[in-house]
Amino acid sequence: MSNYKNIPEISLVEKQISSKKFLPIYFLAGEDSFAINRTAEKIKEAVLPFIGSEFDVESYSMDKNEEIAPVLD
């Protein structure tokens, strides 16, 4: 279960993408890097048919010591 009440568990994200209910952005965080990487790949595979160009996709990986503000700017 997530420590933050407004952040869904990664399993919910996997259910959403398997039912073709996509969000415009995904923020995957946590200590289980295997689950995060697996889910990121599932998202990419699921949305590829809807992407016009590889230039329309952005993906970032960060360590927990990095600040997110520069990525959001």
N, C-alpha and C positions, 0 to 999 in steps of 0.2 A: 504494500500500500504506500502511496506517495506521502511524503512528509508535509507537503503543501496542499491545502484543500482545493485550490483552483487548478492544479496541474493534473491532468488525467494520467493514469498509468499507461505504460507503453503498449500493453495488451489492447487497450481501447483504441489506440491509434491503428494497430494492425487490423482490428475489426472494421474500423472506418474505411481503410483503404481496400480491404477485401470486398466491401459492399459498394465500392466506387463513390464514397462520400469523401471528397478531397477538400482540404483546407488550403487557403492561399499560401500559408507558411506553417512550417513545423519547427518546433524548438525541442530537440531531444536532449535530455540531460540526465545524469545519474552516474552511478559507479559501475553499472553493468555494461561495459563497452561492447561486449559481444551482442547483447540485445539491441543496443543503440545502433551499431553498424548494420545488423541484420534488418532492422526496421527501416533505416535510411535506404538500404538497397531495395527493399520492397516498395517503398514510396517511389523511388526513381523508376523502377520497372513498371509500376502501375500507371504513372503519369506520362511515360514516354510516348504513347500513342497520341497524346493531346498536345505535345510540344512541337512547335513549328521548327525550332532550331536548338542546337545545343547551347547557343548563346542565351537562351531564355531560361536557363537553369543555373542557380547559384547554390553552392554547398560550402559550408565552413566547418572546420573542426577546431576545437579550442581545448586547451588545458584548463583545469579549474582555477589556476592562478591568473589567467588572462582576463582582461576587462572586456565586456561585451559592447560597451559604448562605441568604440571605433568601428565595429562591424555594422552597427545599426545606423551610423552616419552615412 
